[in-house]
């Protein structure tokens, strides 16, 4: 990262090769469209290239930093599309997008670490994993989720909290598992 | 819970931590919660604990291989920028010396007066690669904006722009011979005032790329004077 900060393109390429698959996977999961996901990753990577000097190692790994940028930009893109299309898509539409994005890419074997995260999420009660997925991958606010599920806002936030706390107990230290 | 900081909801401040780390609070709520965190150790601890899990969630997405074409595009841009920086004369000032004010008649009706205004094509990639960087007119003397044109794509890089007030966002517009046309690009800036946004669509026939402050959700017509104007012609 020191070299990237100094504008070293080969060093950046190493970073790209190391994290691009995870970045694209996250963007694709959120956007559900290959072209949009590519745009999001491109913007995020170039943002990292141009603003590497602001990276603070004490606040997490480069991977965490990059994936945070990808997440924010993907959610922004999703919300822009929602506004352009005249409002939020339906619950069914979001559920369909989360469940079955375009099958244009070959899904590669998940690493053991990724499988652990996935299983920890899947082991949660459905009502908890659903609110977490709708928020993190669906880009919905807790108020939107409450409205969609016809559930009180406090209940939605409680499910988010319980779900994340259970995942933390299941995974021990997720930072070591995933990153 | 904390004695200081706003009480965010009747369930107690800690109830917002999970929604916060998942990005499920509205912009206003997130801003209020961040302020609250400064004075609430309980919530800081809760956020730190849950953030570790949230940071691992990307791994729960089906793992795909990034397209090779994507790498080609990203690395092409990186190499172009690296070459441009290395080719820059060492005597170049860290802060560009703006040319003399050159306010176009078209801007006369805008509230861009009394600010430092500069328009300069500051770089042409060697070898005719078609990369152009245009310094845009900015409303604030503390902000700057560059429009990068490459291969039919355009990207606006902004630094030092004031953060949007609650309930408002920045919106990108394309202007040709008629009135500005809205894009779906709505954005906010970082705490440092930075943002990098792609300009969608074709720039054929576009003479200006504008940025205005609009209500959240955007507008179909500009309701405020532009804060950034990039002249393509």
HADDOCK unambig.tbl for C-alpha pairs under 7 A between the chains (distance, minus, plus):
assign (segid A and resid 7 and name CA) (segid B and resid 82 and name CA) 6.10 0.50 0.50
assign (segid A and resid 9 and name CA) (segid B and resid 78 and name CA) 6.34 0.50 0.50
assign (segid A and resid 9 and name CA) (segid B and resid 79 and name CA) 6.13 0.50 0.50
assign (segid A and resid 9 and name CA) (segid B and resid 82 and name CA) 6.55 0.50 0.50
assign (segid A and resid 20 and name CA) (segid B and resid 66 and name CA) 6.07 0.50 0.50
assign (segid A and resid 21 and name CA) (segid B and resid 64 and name CA) 5.98 0.50 0.50
assign (segid A and resid 21 and name CA) (segid B and resid 65 and name CA) 5.00 0.50 0.50
assign (segid A and resid 21 and name CA) (segid B and resid 66 and name CA) 4.82 0.50 0.50
assign (segid A and resid 22 and name CA) (segid B and resid 63 and name CA) 6.61 0.50 0.50
assign (segid A and resid 24 and name CA) (segid B and resid 66 and name CA) 5.54 0.50 0.50
assign (segid A and resid 25 and name CA) (segid B and resid 61 and name CA) 6.28 0.50 0.50
assign (segid A and resid 25 and name CA) (segid B and resid 62 and name CA) 6.36 0.50 0.50
assign (segid A and resid 25 and name CA) (segid B and resid 63 and name CA) 5.29 0.50 0.50
assign (segid A and resid 25 and name CA) (segid B and resid 64 and name CA) 5.18 0.50 0.50
assign (segid A and resid 26 and name CA) (segid B and resid 58 and name CA) 5.57 0.50 0.50
assign (segid A and resid 26 and name CA) (segid B and resid 61 and name CA) 5.95 0.50 0.50
assign (segid A and resid 29 and name CA) (segid B and resid 61 and name CA) 6.03 0.50 0.50
assign (segid A and resid 38 and name CA) (segid B and resid 70 and name CA) 6.49 0.50 0.50
assign (segid A and resid 42 and name CA) (segid B and resid 74 and name CA) 5.91 0.50 0.50
assign (segid A and resid 46 and name CA) (segid B and resid 74 and name CA) 6.99 0.50 0.50
assign (segid A and resid 47 and name CA) (segid B and resid 196 and name CA) 6.78 0.50 0.50
assign (segid A and resid 64 and name CA) (segid B and resid 55 and name CA) 6.46 0.50 0.50
assign (segid A and resid 80 and name CA) (segid B and resid 184 and name CA) 5.76 0.50 0.50
assign (segid A and resid 80 and name CA) (segid B and resid 185 and name CA) 6.66 0.50 0.50
assign (segid A and resid 80 and name CA) (segid B and resid 186 and name CA) 6.58 0.50 0.50
assign (segid A and resid 81 and name CA) (segid B and resid 184 and name CA) 6.92 0.50 0.50
assign (segid A and resid 83 and name CA) (segid B and resid 217 and name CA) 6.02 0.50 0.50
assign (segid A and resid 84 and name CA) (segid B and resid 184 and name CA) 6.25 0.50 0.50
assign (segid A and resid 105 and name CA) (segid B and resid 64 and name CA) 6.84 0.50 0.50
assign (segid A and resid 106 and name CA) (segid B and resid 64 and name CA) 6.55 0.50 0.50
assign (segid A and resid 107 and name CA) (segid B and resid 62 and name CA) 6.93 0.50 0.50
assign (segid A and resid 107 and name CA) (segid B and resid 63 and name CA) 6.12 0.50 0.50
assign (segid A and resid 107 and name CA) (segid B and resid 64 and name CA) 4.93 0.50 0.50
assign (segid A and resid 108 and name CA) (segid B and resid 63 and name CA) 6.04 0.50 0.50
assign (segid A and resid 108 and name CA) (segid B and resid 64 and name CA) 5.58 0.50 0.50
assign (segid A and resid 108 and name CA) (segid B and resid 65 and name CA) 6.78 0.50 0.50
assign (segid A and resid 110 and name CA) (segid B and resid 63 and name CA) 5.91 0.50 0.50
assign (segid A and resid 114 and name CA) (segid B and resid 59 and name CA) 4.78 0.50 0.50
assign (segid A and resid 114 and name CA) (segid B and resid 60 and name CA) 6.00 0.50 0.50
assign (segid A and resid 117 and name CA) (segid B and resid 57 and name CA) 6.93 0.50 0.50
assign (segid A and resid 117 and name CA) (segid B and resid 59 and name CA) 6.36 0.50 0.50
assign (segid A and resid 117 and name CA) (segid B and resid 60 and name CA) 5.55 0.50 0.50
assign (segid A and resid 118 and name CA) (segid B and resid 60 and name CA) 4.43 0.50 0.50
assign (segid A and resid 135 and name CA) (segid B and resid 22 and name CA) 6.09 0.50 0.50
assign (segid A and resid 135 and name CA) (segid B and resid 23 and name CA) 6.76 0.50 0.50
assign (segid A and resid 135 and name CA) (segid B and resid 24 and name CA) 5.46 0.50 0.50
assign (segid A and resid 136 and name CA) (segid B and resid 22 and name CA) 5.26 0.50 0.50
assign (segid A and resid 136 and name CA) (segid B and resid 23 and name CA) 6.57 0.50 0.50
assign (segid A and resid 140 and name CA) (segid B and resid 24 and name CA) 6.07 0.50 0.50
assign (segid A and resid 141 and name CA) (segid B and resid 24 and name CA) 4.00 0.50 0.50
assign (segid A and resid 141 and name CA) (segid B and resid 25 and name CA) 5.43 0.50 0.50
assign (segid A and resid 141 and name CA) (segid B and resid 26 and name CA) 6.31 0.50 0.50
assign (segid A and resid 142 and name CA) (segid B and resid 19 and name CA) 6.74 0.50 0.50
assign (segid A and resid 142 and name CA) (segid B and resid 24 and name CA) 5.28 0.50 0.50
assign (segid A and resid 142 and name CA) (segid B and resid 25 and name CA) 6.35 0.50 0.50
assign (segid A and resid 157 and name CA) (segid B and resid 15 and name CA) 6.51 0.50 0.50
assign (segid A and resid 157 and name CA) (segid B and resid 16 and name CA) 6.92 0.50 0.50
assign (segid A and resid 157 and name CA) (segid B and resid 18 and name CA) 6.91 0.50 0.50
assign (segid A and resid 157 and name CA) (segid B and resid 19 and name CA) 6.21 0.50 0.50
assign (segid A and resid 158 and name CA) (segid B and resid 15 and name CA) 6.88 0.50 0.50
assign (segid A and resid 160 and name CA) (segid B and resid 18 and name CA) 5.78 0.50 0.50
assign (segid A and resid 160 and name CA) (segid B and resid 19 and name CA) 6.66 0.50 0.50
assign (segid A and resid 161 and name CA) (segid B and resid 18 and name CA) 4.94 0.50 0.50
assign (segid A and resid 164 and name CA) (segid B and resid 50 and name CA) 6.28 0.50 0.50
assign (segid A and resid 164 and name CA) (segid B and resid 53 and name CA) 6.44 0.50 0.50
assign (segid A and resid 165 and name CA) (segid B and resid 50 and name CA) 6.80 0.50 0.50
assign (segid A and resid 167 and name CA) (segid B and resid 53 and name CA) 6.91 0.50 0.50
assign (segid A and resid 168 and name CA) (segid B and resid 53 and name CA) 5.94 0.50 0.50
assign (segid A and resid 174 and name CA) (segid B and resid 52 and name CA) 6.29 0.50 0.50
assign (segid A and resid 174 and name CA) (segid B and resid 53 and name CA) 5.91 0.50 0.50
assign (segid A and resid 174 and name CA) (segid B and resid 56 and name CA) 6.10 0.50 0.50
assign (segid A and resid 175 and name CA) (segid B and resid 52 and name CA) 6.13 0.50 0.50
assign (segid A and resid 175 and name CA) (segid B and resid 56 and name CA) 6.60 0.50 0.50
assign (segid A and resid 178 and name CA) (segid B and resid 56 and name CA) 5.52 0.50 0.50
assign (segid A and resid 178 and name CA) (segid B and resid 59 and name CA) 6.48 0.50 0.50
